[in-house]
């Protein structure tokens, strides 16, 4: 199975200040909306599963702040894949794809 991560949208604060007021930053990203697209094949049949989600970026320290105009798709994707729930979200998307490619079968009679 393979996956592709697509950034759909981002939310930002125009100005964000530190709790003690010692610094402020402009255009701070707070949320990233994205889609995980999983693809795979079973025999000659290809399947895909799309799962849309959001990543709460959280607080940012001034020392690690990246200006809005300096952001790249790779940087934003690294925030998503480095988030604490990334493994779970990817695993869920892969499980959904897997169940569509290899449906659960069982034996038995209806009587």
Backbone bond lengths (Angstrom), bond angles and torsions (degrees), N, CA, C in turn:
res aa  C-N    CA-C-N  psi(-1)  N-CA   C-N-CA  omega(-1)  CA-C   N-CA-C  phi
1 X - - - 1.446 - - 1.520 109.70 -
2 X 1.299 114.21 145.45 1.463 120.98 176.62 1.517 108.55 -124.21
3 X 1.326 116.06 158.27 1.455 119.19 174.82 1.520 109.59 -136.13
4 X 1.314 114.44 154.83 1.451 122.65 174.61 1.523 106.71 -130.44
5 X 1.286 116.78 139.91 1.456 122.56 -178.60 1.517 108.24 -109.64
6 X 1.339 116.80 122.57 1.464 121.73 -178.66 1.520 109.34 -116.62
7 X 1.321 116.50 124.86 1.463 121.76 176.49 1.527 107.50 -81.44
8 X 1.335 116.85 122.92 1.457 121.43 -178.69 1.526 112.57 -94.96
9 X 1.336 117.03 -39.66 1.456 120.82 -175.12 1.524 108.75 -167.23
10 X 1.323 115.98 162.43 1.464 121.52 175.42 1.525 108.27 -138.09
11 X 1.331 115.46 145.66 1.460 120.99 173.67 1.515 108.14 -109.03
12 X 1.340 115.30 142.42 1.465 118.66 -178.67 1.518 110.39 -138.46
13 X 1.316 114.23 153.96 1.459 122.42 171.33 1.517 107.16 -94.24
14 X 1.332 116.32 134.99 1.460 119.87 179.50 1.523 110.06 -63.21
15 X 1.337 116.61 -44.07 1.468 121.54 177.86 1.527 108.21 -138.10
16 X 1.314 116.65 134.41 1.458 122.60 176.01 1.519 108.01 -130.02
17 X 1.330 116.57 127.47 1.468 121.42 -178.34 1.515 110.30 -111.57
18 X 1.315 115.84 153.91 1.460 120.66 176.18 1.522 108.88 -69.60
19 X 1.321 115.93 160.34 1.468 121.23 -179.50 1.524 111.72 -58.54
20 X 1.329 117.52 -36.96 1.463 119.96 -177.80 1.531 112.35 -91.51
21 X 1.331 117.07 0.86 1.462 120.85 177.76 1.518 114.63 75.97
22 X 1.331 117.45 11.59 1.457 120.28 -176.29 1.533 113.27 -76.43
23 X 1.321 116.89 -19.42 1.465 119.35 177.33 1.526 109.33 -153.54
24 X 1.324 115.35 160.98 1.458 120.95 172.36 1.523 108.34 -140.30
25 X 1.326 114.84 154.01 1.454 121.39 -178.86 1.523 108.08 -129.07
26 X 1.327 116.50 150.93 1.461 121.55 -179.75 1.514 110.71 -105.83
27 X 1.342 115.36 147.41 1.468 122.54 175.81 1.525 112.50 53.17
28 X 1.322 115.84 60.50 1.461 122.73 -177.87 1.531 109.47 -92.07
29 X 1.322 116.79 121.39 1.460 121.78 178.90 1.526 108.85 -70.61
30 X 1.355 116.04 131.04 1.457 120.92 179.27 1.531 112.70 -112.61
31 X 1.329 117.08 -30.20 1.469 122.53 -177.69 1.520 109.54 -142.04
32 X 1.315 115.59 145.58 1.456 121.59 173.69 1.529 107.14 -126.82
33 X 1.328 116.89 122.51 1.460 121.95 174.55 1.523 107.70 -94.67
34 X 1.338 116.78 132.88 1.457 120.19 -175.35 1.521 111.32 -146.89
35 X 1.323 115.19 167.24 1.457 122.41 176.51 1.521 108.78 -126.84
36 X 1.328 115.11 134.52 1.464 121.36 171.96 1.525 106.20 -98.01
37 X 1.303 117.20 123.71 1.463 122.06 177.89 1.527 107.61 -112.39
38 X 1.330 116.65 108.30 1.468 121.67 178.06 1.518 109.10 -97.84
39 X 1.314 116.19 137.50 1.464 121.60 177.09 1.518 109.70 -129.88
40 X 1.313 115.33 150.24 1.450 120.54 178.13 1.513 109.50 -167.12
41 X 1.309 116.50 173.82 1.462 119.75 178.34 1.519 109.93 -143.16
42 X 1.333 113.86 150.24 1.452 122.52 177.09 1.514 105.87 -131.73
43 X 1.304 116.75 115.71 1.467 122.47 -171.17 1.520 107.07 58.84
44 X 1.300 119.88 -124.87 1.468 121.17 -178.16 1.526 111.71 -99.75
45 X 1.334 117.47 9.30 1.460 121.14 -177.23 1.520 110.20 -101.95
46 X 1.325 115.79 125.97 1.461 120.80 176.60 1.523 109.21 -99.07
47 X 1.324 116.41 146.91 1.460 122.19 178.62 1.507 109.49 -137.11
48 X 1.318 114.94 159.40 1.452 119.76 174.00 1.515 110.11 -145.37
49 X 1.309 116.49 158.17 1.456 122.85 177.84 1.522 107.76 -140.10
50 X 1.322 116.28 130.45 1.461 121.82 176.72 1.514 108.90 -107.24
51 X 1.308 116.78 134.01 1.462 121.35 177.68 1.520 108.24 -133.84
52 X 1.333 115.99 116.79 1.457 121.21 -179.14 1.524 109.08 -92.98
53 X 1.316 116.00 139.92 1.454 120.67 -178.00 1.528 109.85 -151.39
54 X 1.316 115.58 179.75 1.465 121.43 178.15 1.520 109.07 -134.59
55 X 1.304 114.85 150.62 1.458 121.66 177.94 1.522 107.57 -121.35
56 X 1.324 116.73 121.08 1.453 121.51 175.22 1.522 106.96 -84.56
57 X 1.309 116.72 115.30 1.464 121.26 -173.44 1.526 111.21 -69.66
58 X 1.319 118.22 -32.21 1.456 121.33 179.41 1.515 111.87 83.02
59 X 1.303 115.90 -165.20 1.459 120.08 -178.08 1.521 110.11 -81.23
60 X 1.295 115.13 152.97 1.457 120.63 -179.82 1.529 108.49 -126.89
61 X 1.292 115.48 139.15 1.465 120.64 176.56 1.522 108.62 -85.47
62 X 1.309 116.19 147.59 1.467 119.20 -178.83 1.527 111.57 -60.53
63 X 1.331 117.67 -29.00 1.464 120.83 -178.23 1.531 112.64 -70.40
64 X 1.348 117.22 -24.37 1.469 119.52 -179.51 1.524 112.20 -111.60
65 X 1.313 117.33 9.61 1.466 121.67 -178.64 1.522 110.59 -69.16
66 X 1.339 115.15 134.22 1.459 121.60 175.85 1.523 106.60 -113.49
67 X 1.309 116.93 124.58 1.461 121.48 -179.10 1.520 111.46 -58.45
68 X 1.327 115.46 145.38 1.461 121.58 -177.50 1.529 112.17 -52.44
69 X 1.296 117.33 -45.44 1.473 121.08 -178.70 1.524 113.15 -71.54
70 X 1.334 117.45 -12.50 1.461 121.64 178.13 1.529 112.86 -96.56
71 X 1.348 116.86 -3.92 1.461 119.79 179.93 1.525 110.60 -69.64
72 X 1.317 115.00 145.24 1.466 121.55 173.87 1.523 107.65 -123.38
73 X 1.310 116.09 164.48 1.457 120.32 176.74 1.538 110.32 -59.01
74 X 1.314 116.99 -38.93 1.461 121.35 179.72 1.518 112.93 -62.58
75 X 1.336 117.06 -40.69 1.469 120.67 178.64 1.519 110.14 -63.88
76 X 1.328 116.80 -47.30 1.467 120.70 -178.24 1.527 110.36 -64.61
77 X 1.331 117.68 -40.80 1.464 120.46 176.92 1.526 111.29 -62.03
78 X 1.334 116.92 -35.34 1.469 119.17 178.95 1.527 111.33 -67.40
79 X 1.327 117.78 -30.32 1.465 120.14 174.63 1.523 110.17 -63.71
80 X 1.331 115.97 -42.50 1.467 120.82 -178.32 1.521 110.23 -67.45
81 X 1.328 117.20 -51.90 1.463 120.47 -176.39 1.530 112.00 -70.86
82 X 1.323 117.55 -16.01 1.456 121.41 176.38 1.517 113.48 -94.71
83 X 1.348 116.99 -1.08 1.465 120.21 -178.74 1.527 110.53 -73.07
84 X 1.321 116.18 158.49 1.464 121.01 -175.07 1.531 113.34 -66.66
85 X 1.326 118.53 -23.76 1.461 119.83 -177.93 1.531 113.60 -105.46
86 X 1.344 117.66 8.22 1.461 120.54 -178.39 1.526 112.49 -59.18
87 X 1.309 118.41 -47.48 1.472 121.72 -177.13 1.522 110.82 -58.69
88 X 1.316 116.39 -41.70 1.461 120.77 179.86 1.537 111.36 -66.25
89 X 1.323 116.62 -42.91 1.467 120.09 -179.46 1.529 111.29 -66.13
90 X 1.317 117.46 -42.06 1.460 120.45 177.61 1.525 110.73 -65.73
91 X 1.315 116.81 -42.15 1.463 121.44 179.07 1.528 110.86 -61.50
92 X 1.328 117.79 -41.50 1.466 121.40 178.26 1.527 111.05 -63.29
93 X 1.326 116.99 -43.62 1.467 120.92 179.19 1.527 110.54 -63.34
94 X 1.326 116.97 -42.54 1.465 120.72 179.30 1.531 111.01 -66.06
95 X 1.338 117.22 -37.37 1.462 120.88 178.82 1.526 110.81 -65.23
96 X 1.328 116.98 -40.05 1.467 120.60 177.67 1.526 110.49 -62.95
97 X 1.318 116.51 -43.32 1.466 120.18 178.51 1.521 110.21 -63.80
98 X 1.303 116.08 -44.47 1.460 121.40 -178.87 1.524 111.53 -59.62
99 X 1.327 116.99 -42.55 1.465 119.46 -178.63 1.524 111.81 -68.91
100 X 1.333 117.69 -26.01 1.469 118.88 176.99 1.530 110.90 -80.57
101 X 1.323 117.09 -27.24 1.470 120.46 -179.90 1.517 111.40 -83.00
102 X 1.315 117.06 -36.81 1.455 122.95 -178.53 1.521 108.64 -126.27
103 X 1.333 117.03 79.53 1.471 119.24 -178.29 1.508 111.09 -59.82
104 X 1.318 115.43 148.00 1.463 121.00 179.89 1.524 109.32 -69.18
105 X 1.309 116.58 132.83 1.460 122.09 179.38 1.517 109.35 -118.29
106 X 1.320 114.85 152.82 1.458 118.91 174.30 1.519 109.15 -147.30
107 X 1.303 115.99 159.45 1.461 122.43 177.66 1.512 109.32 -101.85
108 X 1.329 115.34 161.81 1.466 119.77 174.71 1.511 111.20 143.51
109 X 1.300 113.52 169.26 1.456 121.47 178.31 1.536 108.37 -114.97
110 X 1.316 117.71 148.97 1.459 119.22 -178.40 1.532 114.12 -76.53
111 X 1.320 119.41 -3.59 1.471 121.60 179.05 1.487 112.14 -117.37
